[in-house]
Amino acid sequence: MRYLTDDMLKKIFWSLLCVIFVVMIIYTPDYGICGDDVSQHNYGKSVWAYLSTFGGDKTAVTGKYLENTQTLYGGFFDGTASMMISFFHPKDEFLFRHYWVMIFGFLGFLITGLLAKEFGGWRAAVVSVFLLFFVGRYFGEAFNNPKDIPFATTYILAVYAIVLWLKNIEQLKWKHTIYMALAVGLSLSIRIGGALLVAYLGLFYAVVVWQKKLYKDKKLSKSLKHLVVAGVIAYIGMVIWWPYALEDPLSNPFEALKIMSSYPAMIKMIFEGHRIDSSQIPWYYLPKWLSIGLPIYLLLGFIGGSALIMQLTRKFKNSFLWTIVFVVVFPVFYIVYNHSTLYDGLRHSLFIIPAMVIVATLFYIFVYDSIKSKALQYGVVALVVILIALPARFMFANHPNEYVYFNEIAGGIKNAYGIYETDYYMNSIKQGYKWLIERELNKRPANDTAIIATNCAEPFVEYEKISPLPFHTMYSRFYEKNQKDWDYAVYYGRFLDKEQLQNGYFPSSMAIHVIKADGVPLCTILKNDPERNGFKGFTAKQQNDLPSAINYFSKALTKYPEDMELWGELAETYARMGNLDSAQLFIDKALAISSLDLQTLFMAGQIAMQRRDFKKAEQVFTNITVEYPSMGQAYLQLGVAQASMGNFIGAIESVNTGIAADPSVTEQGNDLLQKIRAARGGK
């Protein structure tokens, strides 16, 4: 490629983009409705309703959107999607939205290439697009992620515009300023986190003014005038599609920035084999995910390029290369320093990946050009191709679930299973839905409406609307599947613990089909036991017909012995009958499947308390507080067990810790403290 002319490389660049665009158009229908799709679509409709009624319809700034912070997001992407849907009336509104996401995803490739060209010419443009294409976590979300992909694209667009503006700072034209203002405003109109770009611009501008000694020149006042105009245009661009900002343009954007800087979401997830809250992530959460979720070629290239930043700057004769490294490194350091709330792996940091690719591209070109031996040059190319082939193999083999990729540092998805999140965005659910329609529901009588249970009810309700065959969607957690009557079930494995995933509880022996990535279950399709013994047992237990419940649960367990839920139900039923030895026997069988499941652990602690085995109860509730440190009830029960053994000081400490961890147990905890102090003699 070194010996190709710029004209040839330019044609290759545009041809490569054409191929990518065609591939993305073909691929888009394969991707499922994701975890944010329905809420984002509803928000988009409310944004368009607000704008089309000139602020008369206040849904976008009131009600549930205030509760889940949705209103604090700019409305450009979702609002324009809903505007187009209102014009074109597509049958499948979510597929239409996914094509809109895909457009932004494709533009991400285009802009990354154009920005790389500013530093390394058309050769860098071609290589950067190629390298970005095989970042599975970026490519896999470029079809159905309505939050992070539009922001990633507008972020790199704004960086590109800022670089062009700074490059021309001594001969500024209004086209440079307006382009930069629109790009920054567009990013802010999607997510207020785009305020980082304003900070970047201020810092980069100050550095350039100092480097070029513009403070001694009249050009400084001209550039300041351009900055002021750019700020006004960007601010207008930010608020025009954002109902919350339009309600109070001078205050609300800053209020949104304040709230979103410490995002209040609380989501359970698996990290390093433990279930934690998103508010409890360790400082290295993002660095760890970057190290295991990105291809090795990208990590090596970015680290190498950052280390050799001075050499790269001299080679490519561009003093702005450091800005590209900065827009990657600073957000990571800021997130770590600020202890920002994160979840869903790399999803919230997708915006730094295009810039990482540019640095890696320039590094590999630098290494290649620095080597004089053709044999060694070919060796470098071969090594990079091999490193690219690793994620490429995964992506082609596991389409459309490319985004669950783990690199060789993590040992691939097989070694990451149960340790880190896989299909957190529900993408595989669409494959489950399609398989069920094509292989099962078409066998049923025409007027027979199947009941489908799922822990992804919002997407499934939307599939129900466009399904060629009738079915009814029923929400059910995977670990409560025996509590409802259904014909089929489609579940994904999120919110289960490490042992439940690795010990076979999921995908269950009831499965008739499993969607996998490299052999790892992502989505399971179940067909219910025709006898419904699990459901009958639960119903009987609810009606206090405990002997019948035991009979039904026992029958169900002969078919599904890996079902931890059934063992727990059986244990609870025996405990209610006073048969504590049998209750202990069966709760132990449930614990053998997962010693981390909260419901099972809590039941084991209660059974131990009923058996007056307070030492064991103390151990169980201590384990719960370690695995679930924000669960107040566990601390209270631990206090009861400790007080029952005469450890009043430890009991008081445990109860106070529980109240501090979970204020909702304050009243109950204070009552318990009074009883403990009374048992202690009033002290």
N, C-alpha and C positions, 0 to 999 in steps of 0.2 A: 504493500500500500504506500510505502515511502516514495516509490518511483512513479506513482500515478500523478497526473497533473491536477491542479486545483479544479479545472473544469470537469474532469472525469470524476473526481471525488464529490463534487457538487451534485452531479447527476446520480451517483451512487446514493448519496444522502437522501435525495428526494425520492428515488426509487425505493429505498429501504423503508421510508416513511409510508409510501403508498402501499407496500406489502403489509406493513404493520396495521395500517388503517383497515385494509380488507380483512385481515385476520381478526381484528377486534370487532368488526361488524358481524362477522360470522359467529364469533364466540359469544357475543353478548347474551343471546337467549338462554345460554347454558347456566347462567349464574342466578342464584336464588335471591328471594327477598331477604334482606339481611335484618339484623336485630334493630337497626335504627330506621329502616325504610318506612314503616307505617307512621311512626311519630313524625318523621321528617316530611312525609307526604301531607299529613294533616296540618303540620305547621305551614307548609308551602301554600296549601289552600287558604289558610287563614291570612297569610301574608298578602296573597292576591286579592282576597276579599276586602282586606283593609285598604289596599291601594285602589282597587277598582270602585270602592264606595267613598273614596277620598277621606278615609279615616272613620267612616260611619260604622263599619263592622269592627268591633274592638276585640274579637276573639283572639287575635294574635298577641295581644298585650294583657290578657286577663285569663282567668280560669286556670286550667291545668298547665298551661305553658309557664305560668309563673311558678308553679309548684315544681316542675322538673327542669327549670332554667332554660327551656327551649327558647323562650322569648329573648334571651340574652345573646343568641346567635344572630348574626346578620342573615337577612332573608333572600339574598340575591339568587343563590342556586335553586333553592326550593320554590321561591316565588316565581322565578322565570319558568321553571318546570311546570308548575300549576297553571301559569298563564297559557303556555303552549297547549297543555292538556285541555284547557277550557276552549281553545280555538279548534283543535283537531279532533277531540273526542275519541282517542284510541280505545280499543276494546280492552287491552291490557295496559292499564295506566302505569304499572310498575315496570313493565318491560320498556315502556316509553321513557320513564325516568332513568332506567339503566343505560339506555342509549345516550341520554344526556350526560350521565356520569362518564360514559365511555368517551364522549367528545372531550371532556376535560382531561381524562386519562391520556388520550392521544395527544392533546396539546402539551401535556407534560413531557412527552417524548420529543416533540418538535422544539419546544423552548429550551429543553436541556441541550439538544444538539446545537441550536443557534448560539446559546451562551458559551458552550464549549468552543465553538468556532471563533469567538472573540479572543480566545486565548491561544488556541492551537491550530486554527485554520479548519478547512473542510475535513481534513483527516481526523482531527479530534471530534468533529461533529458526528462523523460516521461511527467512530469507535464508541463514543458516549451513548448514542442511541442503542447500539448493539449491547453494550454492557447493562444499560438500564432495563432492556427488554427481559433479561434473564434474572432479574431480581424478583423472585417469586412472590414475595410479600407485597411488593409494589404492583406488579402486573396483576396479581390475583384480586386485588381490591380495586383495580381501575375500571371495574364494570358495575359495581353495586355498592360502593361506599360513598354515600352522599355527603358526608362530612369532611373526611380527611383527604380524599383525592382532589376535590375542587380547591381546598385550601393549599394542598401541596403544589398544584399547578399555578395558582395565582401567586403563591410565595416565590417560586422560582421565576415567574414572569416579572414580579416586582424587583427581584434581585438583578435580573437581566436589564431591566429598565434603569435601575440605579447605576449599574456599571456603565451603561451607555451614556447616561447623564454626566457622570464623573469624568468619563473619558473625553467628553466634549466640553468640559467646564470652562475652558478658555475661549471657546467659540460657540457658546450656547445658542441654540435656536429654540423657539417656542415648541416646535414639534417634539424635541427631547423632553422638555418639561411637562408638556401635556401628556405624553405617553407615560412618563414615570408617575405622574399624579393619578392617572386612570388605573395603572397597574396596582399601585399601593391602595387606592380606594377600593378596587375590586377585591383585593385580599381582605381588607377590613370589612367589606360588605358580606363576607362569608363567615369570618371568625375574628373577634376582637383581638385575638392573639396576634393578628397581623400588625399590632402596634409595635412589635419588635422591629418591623421594617422601618418605622419612623425613627426609632432609636439608632438603627444601623445607619440610616441616611445621615443623621446628625453627626455620628462618630466618624463615618467615612468622609463626610464633607470637611470636618475639622482637620482630619489628617491630610487630606489633599490640599487644603488651603495652606497648611503649614509646610508640606513638602514642596509645593510650587511657589511658596511665598506670595500667595495671592493677596495677603493682607497689605502688601505694599503697592497693590495695583488697583486701578478703578474697576477691574473685572470682578472684584469682591462684591461691590454694591449691586452689580448686575446679577450675579449669581444669587445673592440674598433676595433680590426682588423676585427672581424665578422661584426660589424656595417658598416664599410667601404665597405666591399664586398657586404653586403645586399643592401646598398645604390646604388651601381653600377648596381646590378642585377635589382633592382626595377626600376631604371631610364630607363634601356634598355627595361624592360617590359612595361613601360608606353609609350614610344615613338614608339615601333615597329609596333603598329596598329593605329598610329595617324599621318596622313599625314601632318597636320600643324606642329606638333613637328618635324617630319622627315625633313621638309624643313629647319629648323634651330634648332637643338636639344638643343643648349645652351641658346637660347633667347626666342623662341616662347612659351615653356611651362610656363615660368614666366610671359610673356605678357598675356597669357590666364588666368593665376591665377589672375592677376591684374584686368582684365576686368570682369571676372566672380565673383569676390568678390563684385562687385556692378553691378549685372546683369542688362543690359539695356532694358529688355523687358518692354513694357507698355501694360497692359491688363486690360480691364474693368471687374469689378466683384462686386458681392453683399457681403457686410459685415455689419452685424448689421442693416440690412434693407436699407442701403445706397449703391448706386453705386459709387465706387471709383476706381481710377487707382492703379495698383499694386505698383506704386512708392509712393503712399500716404497712405500706410497702417499704422495704429497706432502701437506703440511699442509692444502692447500686442496681436497682431494678432495671432502669433504662440501659445503662452500660451492659448489663448482663444480657438483656434481650438483643441489643445490637450485636453482641459477640456471638450469639447462637442463632439469630434469625436472619442474618444477612449472609450472602455467599462469601466464601473465603477470598475470592478474587477481589471483591469490593473492599473488604476489610484490609487486606494487604495493600491494595492500591491506595486507599485513602490514608492509611498510616504512613506508608512510604512517601506519598506526595506531601503530607503535612510535615514530615521530618525533613524533606528536601525542598521546602518551600522557597528558600533563597536561590537554590540552583535552578528550580523550575522558573522562577521569576526572571532570572538572567537568560535562560534558554529561550523562553517564549516572549521575552522583551515586553512584558506586561506587568506594570506595577500594581495592578488591582487583583492579582491572583490571591493575595492574602485575604481579601474580602470573602472569597468563596469558602476558604477554610473557616473563616470566622463565623459565617452564617450556619455552619454545621456545629462547630465546637461550642459556641456561646449558648445556644438553646439547651444543649445537653448539660452544660455546667449550671445554667440557671435552674433547670428542672431539678437537678441534684441538690443545689444549694437551697432552693426554695422549698424543697421536699413536696413538690407538686403532686397532686393526686393523679395517678395513672392506672390504667387497666387495659386489658385486651392486647397485651404484648407490645408490638411496635406501632400499633395503629395511630397513636397520637404523635408519633415522630416520623411519619411517612414524608413529611414536608422537607426533611433534611436529606433524603436519599438522592434526589437529582444532583444536588451540589456535591455530595460524596462521590457520585459517579464521575463528575467532571474532574475532580481532583485525581481520582484513580486513573482516569483516561490519560491525563497529562503525565502522570507518573510512569505509566507503561510506555508511552511514546518517548519519554525522556530516557528510560532504561534502554529501549530498543535503539534509539539513535546514538546512545553513548557507546554502544558495543561496536567494535570494528569488525569482528569476526562474523562472517555470514552464518557459520554453523551455530555460533552462540545466539545470534539473532533469531534463527529458526527455532533454537531451543527455548528461547523466551516466549516466542509465539506459541509453540507447542504446549508449554506449561500453562499459559493463560487459557488456551483453548481447552485443555484438560480440566482446569478449574471451572471454566464456564460450563463444560459438559456435565458436571456434577449436578448443579441446580436445573440445567436444561432437561436432563433425564427425569428428574422428579416432576418437573412441570408438565412434560408431555405425557408421562405415565399417570398422572393424577389430576388431569384436567377434569372439572373446573375448580379444583380445590388447591390451586397453586399456592395460595397464601398461607397454608399450614406448613410451609417448608421450614426445616431445621437443617443447619449445616453440619459438617463433619465434626466440628468442635463439640456440638451437642450429641453427636452420634446418630444424627438423623431423627426422624419423627418416632421411630421405634423406641429409641432410648429416651426420648422426651415425653413419651406417653405416660400420663399420670403425674408427671413432674411439672409440666408447663401446659398452658392452655393450647388447644388445637383449634377446633372449629368454633371459636367464640362467637362468630358472626352469623351462625345458622345457615351458611351457604349450602351445605349438603342436604338440607331439608327438601329443597326442590327436587333433587335426585330421588329422594325417598318418595315424594309425592308422585312423580312421574312413573316410578316403578310400580307403585301401588295401583295407579290408574291403568297402566298397560298390562299388568300381570295378574291383578286380583279383582278389582272392582268391575272389570269388564265381564267377569264370569257370573256376576250376580244378576238376578231378575231386574228388568228395566225399572220397575217402580220401587225397588228395594233400596232405601237410603242407608248406606253404611254409617256407623258412628266411628269416627276416628279420634282417638285420644292423642294429645301431643303436648309437649312442653314448649312448643313454638306456636302458640295459638294465633297470634296476630298475623304472621305470614300465611298460616294455613287457612284462615278465614278468607284471605285474599285469593288463594288458590281455589278455594271452594266457589268463589264468584265466577271464575273463568273455566272451571272444570267441565269437561264434556260429559262426565258421569256424576250423578248426585251423591253427595255425602254430607254429613254434618260434623262440624269440628267441636271437640270437647277438650277443654284445658285440663291437663293432668300432669303433675310432676312424675318423673320416672319412679321415684321411690314411694309413690302413692298410687301406683297403677292398679292395685287390687281394690282400691276404694271406690272405683267407678265401673260402670258396665259399658263396655265398648266392643267393637268388632275387630278393629285394627288399631295399631298405634304407631306413630312415627316420633322417635325421640332422638335428640342429640345429647352428647355426653357431658355437657357443661354442668357445673354445680355438683358433680359427684367427686368424691375424694380419690386419692391415689390408690388405695387398696380396693375400692369398689371397681375402679377401672381396670386394675391389673389382675384382680382375682376372679374376673369373669362375671361379676354381677351385671355389668354392662358389656355386651349388648343383650344378654339374657338368652337362655335356651328356648325362649318363646319366639325368637327371631326367625323370620322366614327369608329375610334378606338384610345384608349389612353393607352400607356404603363405607369404603375404606380408602385410606391413603397409605401406600406402601405396607398394606396389611394391618394398619391400625384403624380400629372402628371409629367412624365419625358420626354416623347416623344409623339407627337400627329400625327396622320395620317388623312389628310384632303382629301375630295373629292370635287372638284370644283363645283360651281354653274353651271349647264348646260347653263344658260343664260349668264354667264360671265358679269353680270352687273357691278361689281366692276372694272374689266379690261376695259370694254367699257367706263365707266365713266372716268377712268384715261386717256385713249386714246383720248377721246373727249376733255378733259381739255388740253392735250398736243397740240391738234390741234386748241385750242382756241374756240371750239364749247361749250361755257359755259352752255347754256340752256340744251343741250343734256347731258352734264356731270352731271348737277343737277338732271336730270330725272333718269339717270342710278344709281347714288349714292343713290338716295332716294329709288329706287326699291331694291337695294342691302341691305339697312339698314332695310327694312321691314322683311328680312329674318335673318339678322345677326346684331341685335341692339347692341351687345356687342363689335362690331368691331370699336375700337377707331380710327383706320386708316381711315375708311370710314367717320366718323364724322369730322375728321380733313380735309380730302379732300373736303368735302362739305363746310366746313367753309372757306377754302382757295378759293374755286370757287366763293362763294358769295362775298368774300372780293374783288376779282378781278373784279366782276361786280359792285362794289360800294355799295352793299347792306350790310352795316356794322352791322346793327342790327341783321340780320339773321346770319351773320358771327359770331357775338358774341354769339348768341344762340347756334350754333352748336359747336363752340369751347368749350363752357362750358360743353356740353354733353361729348365731348372727355376728358376734364379735370376731369369729374366726374368718368371716368373709371381709369384714371391715372393722378394725378397732378404732377407726377415726370418725365414723358416722355419728353425728351429734345425737340424733334421736335414739339410736341404739345405745350409745354410751349413757345417755341420761336415764334410760330405762334400766340399764345395768346398775347404775348407782341407786336408783329407787328400790330395785329388788334387793340389793345388798343392805339398804337401810331397813327394809321390812324384815329381813333375816337377822337384823341386829348385828350384822357384820360391818361395824362402823369403820374398821381399819380398811376394809376393801372399798367401802363407800368413799372414804377419804381419798384413796388412791384414784378411784374412777373420776371423782369430781375435780381432783387436782389435774388429771390428764385433760379434762375438758377445758379448764381455765388456761392451760398451756396452749391447746390447739385453738380455742375460741376465747381469747382474752377479753373480749367485750361483752361476754354473756353474763349478765348480772345474776341470773338465777343459779348458775353453776356455783358461784361464790357463796350464795346464800345456803345452798345445800351442803357445800363444803363446810360452812360454819356450823350447820346443824350436826354433821357427822363429828366434827372436832369437839363441839360442846358435849355431845353424847359420850365422848371418851374422857371428858373432864378437862380438855384443853381449851379453857375459856378465853385465854389471851389470844390464841391462834384463831378461835372462832370469831372474836370481835374484829380482829384484823381482816379476816376473810370477808366478813359482811361489809365492813367499811370499804374494802377494795371493790366489792361488787357494786355498792352504791355509787362510787366514783366512776366505775367503768360504764355503768348503765343506770342513769338517773330514773328510768321508769320503774325500778324496783325500790325506790327510796322509801316509800311508805311501808312496804312489806319488810324491808330491811330494818327500818327503825323499830317496828314491832318485834322483830326477831332479836334485835339488840337488847330490848327491854327484858325479854324472856331469858336471854343468856345472862344478863347481869343479875336478874332475880335468882336464877339457878346458882349463880356464883356467890350469892349472899348480898346482893345489892351493890356490889363494887363495879 
